[in-house]
Amino acid sequence: MASGNSVPALGPNQALWEKGDFGAIAAFMRESGAALVAALQLAPPLRALDLGCGDGTTALPLAQAGADVTGIDISRSLVAAGRSRAAAAGLERLRFEHGDACCLTGVPDHAFDLTLSVFGAMFAPQPFAVASEMVRVTRSGGRIVMGNWIPNDPTFVSELLRISSAFTAPPPVGFISPMTWGVESQVRERFGRAGVPPEKIACTRETFRFLSAQRTPSDFIRLFETYYGPTMNAVDAARAQGREHDLHRQLIDLANAHNRAPNGGTDIAATFLKVTVWL
């Protein structure tokens, strides 16, 4: 499996996800992460890889459902947090490792029955390499499942990223937006190049909810501004432009417009593309 020495320190993608603490955002994602895993209808024994796992929003429910789980993430701090959560939950068959979705160094071919990546591997900078690696490490007869945000979708996450990008400099030449993983034709091209025939790929639109009974939408946005790498970069850029208040107001308005929770809580829906690949 991947080891702590497998990824060079602080490449651009690693630096982005180690800049804040995505675990603060993930606290709003636990219930929906568990529901997504339950919908997979797992039948242990099962060897599962959670790629771009964060601190275990889907890795923990996978292990609790009886799978033998390896979680891999580019962020060393999230790997450490995942290990702490696994230990606290007494999940001995759940391991967290530091690794890069573009190059799963040390992970054998055909090692997993299920490879899962929910809003994780989509952010790796080389999408064709990601698709190839996911196919390589999944056994024949297994499946790959991805959850990917959709570009230009009117729900919360796409709008959050659109607003944030308006305050930051254009991406470098050659940059491939992670949101292209939410385009079905792009998904089919990437897995097709990895050798998967079209009839083995299915894409559906589903809903993910950010939930908290205690925290308001304003609290939610402050966490993004403080702990979520892409939004933190937008805040830095807006502050340099003297527009920090403008960005904050737009994000607060966005969260309030999408919130459906009564009594001051948060219930914000976001549409995503669920990709299933059968090998």
C-alpha positions as YAML, in Angstrom:
chain: A
units: angstrom
residues:
- id: 1
  name: MET
  ca: [0.00, 0.00, 0.00]
- id: 2
  name: ALA
  ca: [0.97, 3.64, -0.23]
- id: 3
  name: SER
  ca: [3.32, 4.90, 2.42]
- id: 4
  name: GLY
  ca: [3.97, 8.21, 4.10]
- id: 5
  name: ASN
  ca: [6.98, 8.72, 1.82]
- id: 6
  name: SER
  ca: [5.06, 8.16, -1.41]
- id: 7
  name: VAL
  ca: [4.18, 11.78, -2.20]
- id: 8
  name: PRO
  ca: [6.68, 14.64, -2.54]
- id: 9
  name: ALA
  ca: [6.05, 17.28, 0.10]
- id: 10
  name: LEU
  ca: [3.79, 20.17, -0.78]
- id: 11
  name: GLY
  ca: [3.09, 19.98, -4.48]
- id: 12
  name: PRO
  ca: [0.41, 22.50, -5.51]
- id: 13
  name: ASN
  ca: [-2.51, 20.13, -4.94]
- id: 14
  name: GLN
  ca: [-1.17, 18.95, -1.61]
- id: 15
  name: ALA
  ca: [-0.52, 22.52, -0.50]
- id: 16
  name: LEU
  ca: [-4.10, 23.48, -1.38]
- id: 17
  name: TRP
  ca: [-5.65, 20.74, 0.76]
- id: 18
  name: GLU
  ca: [-3.21, 21.18, 3.63]
- id: 19
  name: LYS
  ca: [-3.81, 24.94, 3.72]
- id: 20
  name: GLY
  ca: [-6.94, 24.66, 5.84]
- id: 21
  name: ASP
  ca: [-8.73, 21.84, 7.59]
- id: 22
  name: PHE
  ca: [-11.37, 20.16, 5.45]
- id: 23
  name: GLY
  ca: [-12.47, 18.18, 8.49]
- id: 24
  name: ALA
  ca: [-14.30, 21.30, 9.70]
- id: 25
  name: ILE
  ca: [-16.43, 21.23, 6.52]
- id: 26
  name: ALA
  ca: [-16.77, 17.45, 6.61]
- id: 27
  name: ALA
  ca: [-18.61, 17.72, 9.92]
- id: 28
  name: PHE
  ca: [-21.60, 18.87, 7.82]
- id: 29
  name: MET
  ca: [-21.20, 15.87, 5.49]
- id: 30
  name: ARG
  ca: [-21.23, 12.86, 7.86]
- id: 31
  name: GLU
  ca: [-24.92, 11.99, 7.57]
- id: 32
  name: SER
  ca: [-24.98, 12.23, 3.78]
- id: 33
  name: GLY
  ca: [-21.70, 10.33, 3.50]
- id: 34
  name: ALA
  ca: [-23.13, 7.46, 5.52]
- id: 35
  name: ALA
  ca: [-26.32, 7.48, 3.41]
- id: 36
  name: LEU
  ca: [-24.28, 7.33, 0.21]
- id: 37
  name: VAL
  ca: [-22.37, 4.30, 1.50]
- id: 38
  name: ALA
  ca: [-25.60, 2.59, 2.59]
- id: 39
  name: ALA
  ca: [-27.00, 3.02, -0.93]
- id: 40
  name: LEU
  ca: [-24.09, 0.98, -2.30]
- id: 41
  name: GLN
  ca: [-25.62, -2.11, -0.64]
- id: 42
  name: LEU
  ca: [-22.29, -3.69, 0.20]
- id: 43
  name: ALA
  ca: [-21.96, -7.42, 0.78]
- id: 44
  name: PRO
  ca: [-18.85, -8.16, 2.91]
- id: 45
  name: PRO
  ca: [-16.26, -9.53, 2.82]
- id: 46
  name: LEU
  ca: [-15.13, -6.66, 0.66]
- id: 47
  name: ARG
  ca: [-11.82, -4.87, 0.07]
- id: 48
  name: ALA
  ca: [-12.47, -1.18, -0.49]
- id: 49
  name: LEU
  ca: [-10.34, 1.82, -1.41]
- id: 50
  name: ASP
  ca: [-11.59, 5.32, -0.54]
- id: 51
  name: LEU
  ca: [-9.55, 7.64, -2.76]
- id: 52
  name: GLY
  ca: [-9.31, 11.27, -1.72]
- id: 53
  name: CYS
  ca: [-10.86, 10.11, 1.55]
- id: 54
  name: GLY
  ca: [-10.33, 13.22, 3.66]
- id: 55
  name: ASP
  ca: [-10.74, 12.34, 7.32]
- id: 56
  name: GLY
  ca: [-13.10, 9.46, 6.61]
- id: 57
  name: THR
  ca: [-16.58, 10.76, 5.79]
- id: 58
  name: THR
  ca: [-17.19, 7.69, 3.62]
- id: 59
  name: ALA
  ca: [-14.28, 5.51, 4.78]
- id: 60
  name: LEU
  ca: [-15.68, 5.13, 8.30]
- id: 61
  name: PRO
  ca: [-19.16, 4.06, 7.14]
- id: 62
  name: LEU
  ca: [-17.53, 1.63, 4.69]
- id: 63
  name: ALA
  ca: [-15.61, 0.00, 7.54]
- id: 64
  name: GLN
  ca: [-18.65, 0.03, 9.80]
- id: 65
  name: ALA
  ca: [-20.54, -1.82, 7.04]
- id: 66
  name: GLY
  ca: [-17.96, -4.62, 7.27]
- id: 67
  name: ALA
  ca: [-15.50, -3.71, 4.52]
- id: 68
  name: ASP
  ca: [-11.72, -3.91, 4.85]
- id: 69
  name: VAL
  ca: [-10.92, -0.29, 3.94]
- id: 70
  name: THR
  ca: [-7.88, 1.67, 2.87]
- id: 71
  name: GLY
  ca: [-8.29, 5.43, 2.69]
- id: 72
  name: ILE
  ca: [-5.75, 7.43, 0.68]
- id: 73
  name: ASP
  ca: [-5.50, 11.22, 0.66]
- id: 74
  name: ILE
  ca: [-3.03, 13.86, -0.55]
- id: 75
  name: SER
  ca: [-3.30, 15.81, 2.73]
- id: 76
  name: ARG
  ca: [-1.12, 14.53, 5.55]
- id: 77
  name: SER
  ca: [-3.20, 16.38, 8.13]
- id: 78
  name: LEU
  ca: [-6.42, 14.73, 6.93]
- id: 79
  name: VAL
  ca: [-4.73, 11.32, 6.99]
- id: 80
  name: ALA
  ca: [-3.74, 11.94, 10.61]
- id: 81
  name: ALA
  ca: [-7.28, 13.05, 11.46]
- id: 82
  name: GLY
  ca: [-8.70, 9.96, 9.78]
- id: 83
  name: ARG
  ca: [-6.42, 7.70, 11.78]
- id: 84
  name: SER
  ca: [-7.61, 9.39, 14.96]
- id: 85
  name: ARG
  ca: [-11.26, 8.94, 14.00]
- id: 86
  name: ALA
  ca: [-10.70, 5.27, 13.11]
- id: 87
  name: ALA
  ca: [-8.95, 4.62, 16.42]
- id: 88
  name: ALA
  ca: [-11.70, 6.36, 18.39]
- id: 89
  name: ALA
  ca: [-14.30, 4.23, 16.60]
- id: 90
  name: GLY
  ca: [-12.32, 1.02, 17.20]
- id: 91
  name: LEU
  ca: [-12.14, 0.24, 13.47]
- id: 92
  name: GLU
  ca: [-9.07, -1.97, 13.17]
- id: 93
  name: ARG
  ca: [-9.75, -2.85, 9.52]
- id: 94
  name: LEU
  ca: [-9.64, 0.78, 8.43]
- id: 95
  name: ARG
  ca: [-6.26, 2.22, 7.42]
- id: 96
  name: PHE
  ca: [-5.43, 5.74, 6.26]
- id: 97
  name: GLU
  ca: [-2.40, 6.36, 4.04]
- id: 98
  name: HIS
  ca: [-0.80, 9.37, 2.40]
- id: 99
  name: GLY
  ca: [-0.88, 9.12, -1.38]
- id: 100
  name: ASP
  ca: [-1.61, 10.74, -4.72]
- id: 101
  name: ALA
  ca: [-4.64, 9.70, -6.81]
- id: 102
  name: CYS
  ca: [-2.63, 10.35, -9.98]
- id: 103
  name: CYS
  ca: [0.00, 7.76, -9.02]
- id: 104
  name: LEU
  ca: [-0.93, 5.17, -6.40]
- id: 105
  name: THR
  ca: [2.62, 4.17, -5.61]
- id: 106
  name: GLY
  ca: [2.80, 0.88, -3.74]
- id: 107
  name: VAL
  ca: [-0.83, -0.12, -4.37]
- id: 108
  name: PRO
  ca: [-0.94, -3.49, -6.19]
- id: 109
  name: ASP
  ca: [-2.94, -4.18, -9.33]
- id: 110
  name: HIS
  ca: [-6.48, -5.51, -8.80]
- id: 111
  name: ALA
  ca: [-6.25, -5.00, -5.02]
- id: 112
  name: PHE
  ca: [-9.82, -3.85, -4.38]
- id: 113
  name: ASP
  ca: [-13.38, -5.01, -4.95]
- id: 114
  name: LEU
  ca: [-14.64, -1.42, -4.69]
- id: 115
  name: THR
  ca: [-12.86, 1.86, -5.39]
- id: 116
  name: LEU
  ca: [-14.82, 4.83, -4.10]
- id: 117
  name: SER
  ca: [-14.08, 8.53, -4.43]
- id: 118
  name: VAL
  ca: [-16.62, 11.09, -3.27]
- id: 119
  name: PHE
  ca: [-15.58, 14.68, -4.10]
- id: 120
  name: GLY
  ca: [-11.98, 13.55, -3.72]
- id: 121
  name: ALA
  ca: [-10.06, 12.26, -6.73]
- id: 122
  name: MET
  ca: [-11.89, 14.76, -8.94]
- id: 123
  name: PHE
  ca: [-9.54, 17.43, -7.55]
- id: 124
  name: ALA
  ca: [-6.34, 15.63, -8.59]
- id: 125
  name: PRO
  ca: [-4.62, 17.50, -11.44]
- id: 126
  name: GLN
  ca: [-4.25, 14.64, -13.97]
- id: 127
  name: PRO
  ca: [-7.72, 13.17, -14.64]
- id: 128
  name: PHE
  ca: [-6.66, 10.57, -17.21]
- id: 129
  name: ALA
  ca: [-4.03, 9.26, -14.80]
- id: 130
  name: VAL
  ca: [-6.65, 9.13, -12.03]
- id: 131
  name: ALA
  ca: [-9.03, 7.07, -14.19]
- id: 132
  name: SER
  ca: [-6.21, 4.73, -15.21]
- id: 133
  name: GLU
  ca: [-5.09, 4.21, -11.62]
- id: 134
  name: MET
  ca: [-8.62, 3.56, -10.40]
- id: 135
  name: VAL
  ca: [-9.09, 0.91, -13.08]
- id: 136
  name: ARG
  ca: [-5.68, -0.62, -12.36]
- id: 137
  name: VAL
  ca: [-6.23, -1.13, -8.65]
- id: 138
  name: THR
  ca: [-9.80, -2.50, -8.97]
- id: 139
  name: ARG
  ca: [-10.25, -6.21, -9.66]
- id: 140
  name: SER
  ca: [-12.11, -7.65, -12.63]
- id: 141
  name: GLY
  ca: [-15.73, -7.99, -11.53]
- id: 142
  name: GLY
  ca: [-15.37, -5.08, -9.09]
- id: 143
  name: ARG
  ca: [-16.67, -1.56, -9.44]
- id: 144
  name: ILE
  ca: [-15.61, 2.06, -9.22]
- id: 145
  name: VAL
  ca: [-17.97, 4.67, -7.78]
- id: 146
  name: MET
  ca: [-17.32, 8.41, -7.93]
- id: 147
  name: GLY
  ca: [-19.27, 11.41, -6.68]
- id: 148
  name: ASN
  ca: [-18.32, 14.53, -8.65]
- id: 149
  name: TRP
  ca: [-19.59, 18.10, -8.53]
- id: 150
  name: ILE
  ca: [-21.21, 19.35, -11.73]
- id: 151
  name: PRO
  ca: [-20.08, 22.55, -13.51]
- id: 152
  name: ASN
  ca: [-22.65, 25.32, -13.97]
- id: 153
  name: ASP
  ca: [-25.13, 23.51, -11.77]
- id: 154
  name: PRO
  ca: [-27.45, 25.95, -9.96]
- id: 155
  name: THR
  ca: [-27.06, 24.19, -6.60]
- id: 156
  name: PHE
  ca: [-24.72, 25.20, -3.79]
- id: 157
  name: VAL
  ca: [-21.23, 23.79, -4.43]
- id: 158
  name: SER
  ca: [-20.98, 24.74, -8.09]
- id: 159
  name: GLU
  ca: [-22.15, 28.25, -7.23]
- id: 160
  name: LEU
  ca: [-19.71, 28.48, -4.31]
- id: 161
  name: LEU
  ca: [-16.79, 27.59, -6.58]
- id: 162
  name: ARG
  ca: [-18.04, 29.94, -9.32]
- id: 163
  name: ILE
  ca: [-18.24, 32.88, -6.91]
- id: 164
  name: SER
  ca: [-14.83, 32.08, -5.41]
- id: 165
  name: SER
  ca: [-13.16, 31.81, -8.83]
- id: 166
  name: ALA
  ca: [-14.39, 35.30, -9.77]
- id: 167
  name: PHE
  ca: [-12.07, 36.75, -7.12]
- id: 168
  name: THR
  ca: [-8.93, 34.76, -7.96]
- id: 169
  name: ALA
  ca: [-6.42, 34.94, -10.80]
- id: 170
  name: PRO
  ca: [-7.02, 32.78, -13.88]
- id: 171
  name: PRO
  ca: [-5.61, 29.26, -13.56]
- id: 172
  name: PRO
  ca: [-2.24, 28.46, -15.14]
- id: 173
  name: VAL
  ca: [-1.97, 27.29, -18.74]
- id: 174
  name: GLY
  ca: [-2.75, 23.60, -18.97]
- id: 175
  name: PHE
  ca: [-4.96, 23.56, -15.88]
- id: 176
  name: ILE
  ca: [-7.86, 21.10, -16.12]
- id: 177
  name: SER
  ca: [-10.80, 22.09, -13.97]
- id: 178
  name: PRO
  ca: [-11.84, 19.43, -11.45]
- id: 179
  name: MET
  ca: [-15.42, 20.26, -12.39]
- id: 180
  name: THR
  ca: [-14.92, 18.49, -15.73]
- id: 181
  name: TRP
  ca: [-15.37, 15.25, -13.75]
- id: 182
  name: GLY
  ca: [-19.02, 16.30, -13.53]
- id: 183
  name: VAL
  ca: [-19.44, 16.16, -17.32]
- id: 184
  name: GLU
  ca: [-20.59, 12.74, -18.52]
- id: 185
  name: SER
  ca: [-18.76, 12.89, -21.85]
- id: 186
  name: GLN
  ca: [-15.48, 13.66, -20.05]
- id: 187
  name: VAL
  ca: [-16.03, 10.79, -17.62]
- id: 188
  name: ARG
  ca: [-16.64, 8.37, -20.48]
- id: 189
  name: GLU
  ca: [-13.57, 9.57, -22.36]
- id: 190
  name: ARG
  ca: [-11.31, 9.17, -19.32]
- id: 191
  name: PHE
  ca: [-12.46, 5.68, -18.38]
- id: 192
  name: GLY
  ca: [-12.65, 4.74, -22.06]
- id: 193
  name: ARG
  ca: [-8.99, 5.54, -22.49]
- id: 194
  name: ALA
  ca: [-8.35, 3.33, -19.44]
- id: 195
  name: GLY
  ca: [-9.97, 0.44, -21.30]
- id: 196
  name: VAL
  ca: [-13.54, 0.52, -19.99]
- id: 197
  name: PRO
  ca: [-16.25, 0.03, -22.68]
- id: 198
  name: PRO
  ca: [-19.14, 2.55, -22.73]
- id: 199
  name: GLU
  ca: [-21.75, 0.02, -21.62]
- id: 200
  name: LYS
  ca: [-19.83, -0.48, -18.37]
- id: 201
  name: ILE
  ca: [-20.16, 3.19, -17.36]
- id: 202
  name: ALA
  ca: [-23.30, 4.74, -15.85]
- id: 203
  name: CYS
  ca: [-23.87, 8.34, -14.77]
- id: 204
  name: THR
  ca: [-26.80, 9.63, -12.73]
- id: 205
  name: ARG
  ca: [-27.54, 12.91, -10.97]
- id: 206
  name: GLU
  ca: [-28.07, 12.65, -7.25]
- id: 207
  name: THR
  ca: [-28.35, 14.98, -4.26]
- id: 208
  name: PHE
  ca: [-25.93, 15.48, -1.38]
- id: 209
  name: ARG
  ca: [-26.94, 17.46, 1.70]
- id: 210
  name: PHE
  ca: [-24.82, 19.52, 4.08]
- id: 211
  name: LEU
  ca: [-26.55, 19.14, 7.44]
- id: 212
  name: SER
  ca: [-26.26, 20.59, 10.92]
- id: 213
  name: ALA
  ca: [-29.03, 21.13, 13.45]
- id: 214
  name: GLN
  ca: [-26.85, 23.48, 15.52]
- id: 215
  name: ARG
  ca: [-24.86, 25.52, 13.00]
- id: 216
  name: THR
  ca: [-26.35, 28.29, 10.85]
- id: 217
  name: PRO
  ca: [-25.61, 28.92, 7.15]
- id: 218
  name: SER
  ca: [-23.47, 31.88, 8.27]
- id: 219
  name: ASP
  ca: [-21.45, 29.51, 10.46]
- id: 220
  name: PHE
  ca: [-21.13, 27.18, 7.47]
- id: 221
  name: ILE
  ca: [-19.74, 29.93, 5.23]
- id: 222
  name: ARG
  ca: [-17.28, 31.09, 7.89]
- id: 223
  name: LEU
  ca: [-15.92, 27.56, 8.02]
- id: 224
  name: PHE
  ca: [-15.40, 27.58, 4.24]
- id: 225
  name: GLU
  ca: [-13.64, 30.94, 4.47]
- id: 226
  name: THR
  ca: [-11.42, 29.73, 7.31]
- id: 227
  name: TYR
  ca: [-10.73, 26.07, 6.45]
- id: 228
  name: TYR
  ca: [-11.56, 25.23, 2.80]
- id: 229
  name: GLY
  ca: [-8.50, 25.72, 0.58]
- id: 230
  name: PRO
  ca: [-10.20, 27.05, -2.60]
- id: 231
  name: THR
  ca: [-12.36, 29.50, -0.62]
- id: 232
  name: MET
  ca: [-9.39, 30.52, 1.53]
- id: 233
  name: ASN
  ca: [-7.52, 31.43, -1.66]
- id: 234
  name: ALA
  ca: [-10.51, 33.50, -2.81]
- id: 235
  name: VAL
  ca: [-10.59, 35.30, 0.56]
- id: 236
  name: ASP
  ca: [-6.88, 36.10, 0.30]
- id: 237
  name: ALA
  ca: [-7.36, 37.47, -3.23]
- id: 238
  name: ALA
  ca: [-10.46, 39.46, -2.28]
- id: 239
  name: ARG
  ca: [-8.67, 40.98, 0.72]
- id: 240
  name: ALA
  ca: [-5.82, 42.10, -1.54]
- id: 241
  name: GLN
  ca: [-8.38, 43.76, -3.80]
- id: 242
  name: GLY
  ca: [-10.24, 45.40, -0.91]
- id: 243
  name: ARG
  ca: [-13.27, 43.24, -1.73]
- id: 244
  name: GLU
  ca: [-13.34, 40.80, 1.17]
- id: 245
  name: HIS
  ca: [-16.72, 42.07, 2.37]
- id: 246
  name: ASP
  ca: [-18.17, 41.68, -1.13]
- id: 247
  name: LEU
  ca: [-17.07, 38.04, -1.32]
- id: 248
  name: HIS
  ca: [-18.39, 37.32, 2.17]
- id: 249
  name: ARG
  ca: [-21.77, 38.88, 1.38]
- id: 250
  name: GLN
  ca: [-22.13, 36.86, -1.84]
- id: 251
  name: LEU
  ca: [-21.32, 33.60, -0.06]
- id: 252
  name: ILE
  ca: [-23.69, 34.33, 2.85]
- id: 253
  name: ASP
  ca: [-26.47, 35.20, 0.39]
- id: 254
  name: LEU
  ca: [-25.79, 31.96, -1.49]
- id: 255
  name: ALA
  ca: [-25.98, 29.80, 1.63]
- id: 256
  name: ASN
  ca: [-29.13, 31.49, 2.88]
- id: 257
  name: ALA
  ca: [-30.81, 31.12, -0.51]
- id: 258
  name: HIS
  ca: [-30.16, 27.36, -0.56]
- id: 259
  name: ASN
  ca: [-30.83, 26.61, 3.10]
- id: 260
  name: ARG
  ca: [-33.98, 24.61, 3.85]
- id: 261
  name: ALA
  ca: [-33.49, 23.98, 7.57]
- id: 262
  name: PRO
  ca: [-35.90, 25.41, 10.13]
- id: 263
  name: ASN
  ca: [-34.91, 26.96, 13.45]
- id: 264
  name: GLY
  ca: [-31.47, 28.27, 12.52]
- id: 265
  name: GLY
  ca: [-29.88, 25.01, 11.38]
- id: 266
  name: THR
  ca: [-28.32, 24.15, 8.03]
- id: 267
  name: ASP
  ca: [-29.77, 21.88, 5.33]
- id: 268
  name: ILE
  ca: [-28.19, 22.79, 2.00]
- id: 269
  name: ALA
  ca: [-28.55, 20.53, -1.03]
- id: 270
  name: ALA
  ca: [-26.06, 20.14, -3.87]
- id: 271
  name: THR
  ca: [-26.45, 18.04, -6.99]
- id: 272
  name: PHE
  ca: [-23.60, 15.74, -7.99]
- id: 273
  name: LEU
  ca: [-22.83, 13.26, -10.76]
- id: 274
  name: LYS
  ca: [-22.68, 9.71, -9.47]
- id: 275
  name: VAL
  ca: [-20.42, 7.63, -11.72]
- id: 276
  name: THR
  ca: [-20.47, 3.83, -11.58]
- id: 277
  name: VAL
  ca: [-17.95, 1.77, -13.53]
- id: 278
  name: TRP
  ca: [-18.19, -2.02, -13.67]
- id: 279
  name: LEU
  ca: [-15.00, -3.91, -14.46]
...
